[in-house]
Amino acid sequence: MKSKASSYPYLVWMAIFIIVPLAMVVYFAFTNTAGQFTLENLAGLGKYTPVLLRSLKLAAISTVICLVIAYPIALILMNSKASSQKMMLMLVMLPMWMNFLLRTYAWMTLLEKNGLINRFLGLFGVGPLEMINTEGAVVLGMVYNYLPFMILPLYSVMVKIDKSVIEAAQDLGSNSFHVFSKVIFPLSLPGVMSGITMVFVPAISTFIISKMLGGGSNLLVGDLIELQFLGNAYNPNLGAAMSLVLMVIILICMGIMNRFGDEESKGMII
């Protein structure tokens, strides 16, 4: 009874900050400005399909790049000494000590037409290159800002892999490739799934990165939602409908990844 009573504050917190906001989003998504029930908000989202597809594409590309970069880093961390691991983890986390907005501003300075990168290339007679206000710049900003969210889950899972399992595979004649493909990678899949989720979810819903590095020609779903609440085209009902659809898409993607992870886990047990 005592333990049940101790859970009440958490239930109240969830009700106020999770259930109530979600209920408000659903209410505004299915009503008009007069508070009357309507499906027009959802029906009108078809014209924003290109923006949604662009958001999915850039988020997927960023997630894949983060995984390709983060996995070798996590492997290096796993095989390093304990003292070296602490130092390398600090280096991974160091950029996150700086404000997210300032980090993105720094990339604007680097990528703009008269930025540091173009000035450096100009010394060799190259450029200036059009790097900012492109999809590539948006992907770069996503990868830079969300890479630690891929490294940390991978490292936290891989560092717990029993070294004796790897040594046993080597003693049985497995080469480095087979040790990785048959032992390390299957055991690291929970970290892979967690990292993909932690990168893909904020990447598909971001609006600061796309606004600052992508310019007005590379709008994402997050930008459209922001415009409905803070822009000139003020329409919170349409913005709520967009948020609801984005939420459903994210939940579907997370469900697919979790299901894939569960199947892989069952395969490893078998």
Salt bridges, closest charged atoms under 4 A:
GLU135 OE2 - ARG54 NE 3.77
GLU135 OE1 - LYS57 NZ 3.05
GLU226 OE2 - LYS211 NZ 2.86
GLU263 OE2 - ARG259 NE 3.79
